[in-house]
Amino acid sequence: MADEAKNADHHGNGHVQPVVDPDRPIWRAGAGGPDVLEFLEGPRARGAELLRTGRIAMEFIKGFRALHFVGPCVTVFGSARFAPGHVYYELAREVGRRVAELGFTTMTGGGPGVMEGANRGAREAGGRSIGCNIVLPMEQKENPYLDRFVTFRYFFVRKVMLVKYSYAFVVLPGGFGTLDELFEALTLVQTGKIHQFPVVLMGTEYWKPLIDFVHGTLVSRGTIDANDQHLLTVTDSPDEAQEALRIGMTTYEAAQRKVMTRRKWLGEG
């Protein structure tokens, strides 16, 4: 009780505040370096802004070159905090296996947890496994199940890469970053910025409050159309998820994307 009283907020309402662990890195302590923080802190000198634009453009080019031949992908989103053996890690592992069975490349954020599980499942099934890693204050080391990975400084560049090469998205339990990625994909599909590729939520118990909010608030208040809620497939079944992903492959085939040719003079041989 004494500890609870000590941690009560300053307004006297008795709400217990989380105890800060001094040994745990602070996430907002400069992800990717000072220039990344400065980018969203308002205007800088014109020359500095021009140089930053060049660095961002080069990061896009780096990603485009590295991922140009990865093939049609399914991107798997989810938390980095689930260890091997956890139910969500193992579910992601099964998802990666199912993606490989369909002939897709599995793409993730390249880190541990759900991302590692999906990449591991793909590798174990003989499929291709790709990671788009991000520089963070608490270093997110790429997981050991990647055939190829690219590390980015800017989250928005990384998100473009995770969407650009994918024809379906599978979202497992995660935190703020996973929610951001989920709604980014949904918004792009809803607004027609990308094809109506499948967006699959796995972990029905975890996502139930979110689905209730979508149905009970967003639809009922008219902030999304009733049909928009059907952009999501919500399931615990790998079989059902795999069937939804087949639609992504069908869309890919219908699009008849041009087969990219490697150019030796560009170092792509």
C-alpha positions as CSV (number, residue, x, y, z in Angstrom):
1,M,0.0,0.0,0.0
2,A,2.9,2.4,0.8
3,D,4.3,1.8,-2.7
4,E,0.9,2.5,-4.3
5,A,0.5,5.7,-2.3
6,K,4.0,6.8,-3.4
7,N,3.2,6.1,-7.0
8,A,-0.2,7.8,-7.0
9,D,-0.4,10.7,-9.4
10,H,-0.1,14.4,-8.3
11,H,-3.8,15.0,-8.7
12,G,-4.6,12.8,-5.8
13,N,-6.9,10.5,-7.7
14,G,-5.2,7.4,-6.5
15,H,-4.3,6.1,-10.0
16,V,-1.1,4.1,-9.8
17,Q,1.6,5.3,-12.1
18,P,3.9,2.9,-13.8
19,V,7.3,2.5,-12.1
20,V,10.1,3.5,-14.5
21,D,12.9,0.9,-14.8
22,P,16.2,2.8,-14.9
23,D,17.8,-0.1,-16.7
24,R,15.4,-0.1,-19.6
25,P,16.3,2.2,-22.5
26,I,13.9,5.1,-23.3
27,W,12.5,4.5,-26.8
28,R,12.2,8.2,-27.6
29,A,15.9,8.9,-27.0
30,G,16.8,9.6,-30.6
31,A,15.9,6.8,-32.9
32,G,18.4,6.9,-35.7
33,G,20.4,9.9,-34.7
34,P,19.9,13.6,-34.0
35,D,19.0,14.4,-37.6
36,V,16.0,12.0,-37.4
37,L,14.7,13.9,-34.3
38,E,15.3,17.2,-35.9
39,F,13.4,16.3,-39.1
40,L,10.0,16.6,-37.3
41,E,10.9,19.4,-35.0
42,G,10.0,22.2,-37.3
43,P,11.9,24.2,-40.0
44,R,15.7,24.2,-40.2
45,A,18.1,26.1,-42.4
46,R,17.3,25.6,-46.1
47,G,20.6,24.0,-46.8
48,A,20.1,21.5,-44.0
49,E,16.6,20.7,-45.3
50,L,18.0,20.1,-48.8
51,L,20.7,17.8,-47.4
52,R,18.2,15.9,-45.4
53,T,15.9,15.5,-48.4
54,G,18.9,13.9,-50.2
55,R,19.6,11.5,-47.3
56,I,15.9,10.4,-47.4
57,A,16.0,10.0,-51.1
58,M,19.1,7.8,-50.8
59,E,17.4,5.7,-48.2
60,F,14.5,5.1,-50.5
61,I,16.9,4.2,-53.3
62,K,18.8,1.8,-51.0
63,G,15.5,0.1,-50.2
64,F,14.4,-0.1,-53.8
65,R,17.7,-1.6,-55.0
66,A,17.8,-4.1,-52.2
67,L,14.2,-5.3,-52.6
68,H,13.7,-5.0,-56.3
69,F,13.7,-8.8,-56.9
70,V,12.2,-10.1,-53.7
71,G,9.1,-11.3,-55.6
72,P,5.5,-11.0,-54.4
73,C,5.5,-10.7,-50.6
74,V,3.1,-11.1,-47.7
75,T,4.1,-8.7,-44.9
76,V,3.6,-10.0,-41.4
77,F,3.3,-7.3,-38.6
78,G,3.4,-7.9,-34.9
79,S,5.2,-7.3,-31.6
80,A,8.9,-7.8,-31.1
81,R,8.3,-8.8,-27.4
82,F,7.1,-12.4,-27.8
83,A,9.8,-15.0,-27.2
84,P,10.0,-18.4,-29.0
85,G,7.5,-20.7,-27.5
86,H,4.9,-18.0,-26.9
87,V,1.6,-18.7,-28.5
88,Y,1.8,-15.7,-30.8
89,Y,5.4,-16.4,-31.8
90,E,4.4,-19.9,-32.8
91,L,1.3,-18.7,-34.6
92,A,3.6,-16.3,-36.6
93,R,5.9,-19.2,-37.4
94,E,2.9,-21.2,-38.8
95,V,1.9,-18.1,-40.8
96,G,5.4,-17.9,-42.3
97,R,5.1,-21.6,-43.3
98,R,1.7,-21.1,-44.9
99,V,3.0,-18.0,-46.8
100,A,5.9,-20.1,-48.2
101,E,3.5,-22.9,-49.2
102,L,1.7,-20.3,-51.4
103,G,4.9,-19.3,-53.1
104,F,5.0,-15.8,-51.5
105,T,8.0,-14.2,-49.9
106,T,7.6,-13.5,-46.2
107,M,8.5,-9.9,-45.3
108,T,8.6,-8.5,-41.8
109,G,10.2,-5.7,-39.8
110,G,13.2,-8.0,-39.4
111,G,13.4,-8.0,-35.6
112,P,12.6,-10.5,-32.9
113,G,9.2,-11.7,-31.6
114,V,6.4,-12.1,-34.1
115,M,8.7,-10.9,-36.9
116,E,11.3,-13.6,-36.1
117,G,8.6,-16.3,-35.8
118,A,7.2,-15.5,-39.3
119,N,10.7,-15.4,-40.9
120,R,11.6,-18.6,-39.2
121,G,8.5,-20.4,-40.4
122,A,9.2,-19.3,-43.9
123,R,12.8,-20.4,-43.8
124,E,11.9,-23.8,-42.3
125,A,9.4,-24.3,-45.2
126,G,11.9,-23.5,-47.8
127,G,10.4,-20.1,-48.6
128,R,12.1,-16.7,-49.0
129,S,12.5,-14.5,-45.9
130,I,13.0,-10.8,-46.0
131,G,13.4,-8.1,-43.2
132,C,13.1,-4.3,-43.2
133,N,14.9,-3.4,-39.9
134,I,14.8,-0.1,-38.2
135,V,17.5,1.8,-36.2
136,L,16.2,2.3,-32.6
137,P,17.8,3.6,-29.4
138,M,17.5,0.1,-28.0
139,E,19.2,-1.7,-30.9
140,Q,16.8,-4.0,-32.8
141,K,19.1,-6.6,-34.2
142,E,18.0,-8.4,-37.3
143,N,16.8,-12.0,-36.5
144,P,18.8,-14.9,-37.8
145,Y,16.2,-16.3,-40.2
146,L,16.5,-13.7,-43.0
147,D,17.7,-14.3,-46.5
148,R,18.1,-10.5,-47.0
149,F,17.6,-7.5,-44.8
150,V,17.8,-3.7,-45.1
151,T,18.1,-1.4,-42.1
152,F,16.4,2.0,-42.2
153,R,16.7,5.2,-40.2
154,Y,13.3,6.7,-41.0
155,F,10.1,4.8,-40.0
156,F,8.1,6.2,-43.0
157,V,10.7,4.9,-45.5
158,R,10.6,1.5,-43.9
159,K,6.7,1.5,-44.0
160,V,6.8,2.3,-47.7
161,M,9.0,-0.8,-48.3
162,L,6.8,-3.0,-46.1
163,V,3.8,-2.1,-48.3
164,K,5.3,-1.6,-51.7
165,Y,6.3,-5.2,-52.3
166,S,3.3,-6.9,-50.6
167,Y,0.1,-8.4,-51.9
168,A,-1.4,-9.3,-48.5
169,F,-0.9,-8.3,-44.9
170,V,-1.1,-10.5,-41.8
171,V,-1.3,-8.7,-38.4
172,L,-0.6,-10.5,-35.2
173,P,-0.8,-9.0,-31.7
174,G,1.4,-6.0,-31.1
175,G,1.6,-2.5,-29.7
176,F,1.7,1.1,-31.1
177,G,3.9,0.2,-34.1
178,T,1.7,-2.7,-35.1
179,L,-1.4,-0.6,-34.8
180,D,0.2,2.1,-37.0
181,E,1.1,-0.5,-39.6
182,L,-2.3,-2.1,-39.5
183,F,-4.2,1.1,-40.1
184,E,-1.7,2.3,-42.7
185,A,-2.5,-0.8,-44.7
186,L,-6.2,-0.5,-44.2
187,T,-6.2,3.2,-45.2
188,L,-4.3,2.5,-48.4
189,V,-6.8,-0.2,-49.3
190,Q,-9.8,1.8,-48.3
191,T,-8.7,4.8,-50.3
192,G,-7.7,2.8,-53.4
193,K,-4.0,3.8,-53.1
194,I,-3.2,0.0,-53.4
195,H,-5.3,-2.9,-54.7
196,Q,-7.8,-4.5,-52.3
197,F,-5.3,-6.9,-51.0
198,P,-6.2,-9.0,-48.0
199,V,-5.6,-7.7,-44.4
200,V,-5.8,-10.6,-42.0
201,L,-5.9,-10.1,-38.2
202,M,-4.9,-13.1,-36.2
203,G,-5.5,-13.5,-32.5
204,T,-9.3,-12.9,-32.1
205,E,-9.2,-12.5,-28.3
206,Y,-6.5,-9.9,-28.5
207,W,-8.1,-7.9,-31.2
208,K,-11.7,-8.2,-29.9
209,P,-11.8,-4.7,-28.3
210,L,-10.5,-3.2,-31.5
211,I,-13.1,-5.0,-33.6
212,D,-15.8,-4.0,-31.2
213,F,-14.7,-0.4,-31.6
214,V,-14.7,-0.6,-35.4
215,H,-18.2,-2.2,-35.5
216,G,-19.7,-0.3,-32.5
217,T,-18.2,3.1,-32.9
218,L,-16.6,3.8,-36.3
219,V,-19.5,2.2,-38.3
220,S,-22.3,3.4,-36.0
221,R,-21.0,7.0,-36.0
222,G,-20.5,7.0,-39.7
223,T,-16.8,7.7,-39.7
224,I,-16.3,4.6,-41.9
225,D,-18.7,2.9,-44.3
226,A,-20.3,-0.3,-43.2
227,N,-18.5,-2.1,-46.0
228,D,-15.1,-0.9,-44.8
229,Q,-15.2,-3.3,-41.8
230,H,-15.2,-6.1,-44.2
231,L,-11.7,-5.1,-45.4
232,L,-10.5,-7.2,-42.4
233,T,-10.4,-10.9,-42.1
234,V,-10.3,-11.8,-38.3
235,T,-9.3,-15.4,-37.4
236,D,-7.3,-17.7,-35.3
237,S,-7.2,-20.3,-38.1
238,P,-4.0,-20.7,-40.2
239,D,-6.2,-22.4,-42.8
240,E,-8.6,-19.5,-43.0
241,A,-5.7,-17.0,-43.1
242,Q,-4.0,-19.0,-45.9
243,E,-7.2,-19.0,-47.9
244,A,-7.5,-15.3,-47.6
245,L,-3.9,-14.9,-48.8
246,R,-4.8,-16.9,-51.9
247,I,-6.9,-13.9,-52.9
248,G,-3.7,-11.8,-52.7
249,M,-2.0,-14.2,-55.1
250,T,-5.0,-14.1,-57.5
251,T,-4.8,-10.3,-57.4
252,Y,-1.1,-10.4,-58.1
253,E,-1.6,-12.7,-61.1
254,A,-4.5,-10.6,-62.4
255,A,-2.3,-7.5,-62.3
256,Q,0.2,-9.3,-64.6
257,R,3.1,-7.4,-63.1
258,K,6.1,-7.0,-65.4
259,V,8.9,-9.5,-64.7
260,M,12.0,-7.5,-63.7
261,T,15.2,-8.1,-65.5
262,R,18.5,-8.0,-63.7
263,R,21.0,-5.5,-65.2
264,K,24.7,-6.5,-64.7
265,W,25.8,-2.9,-65.2
266,L,23.7,-1.9,-62.2
267,G,25.4,-4.6,-60.1
268,E,22.3,-6.8,-60.2
269,G,23.8,-9.9,-61.9
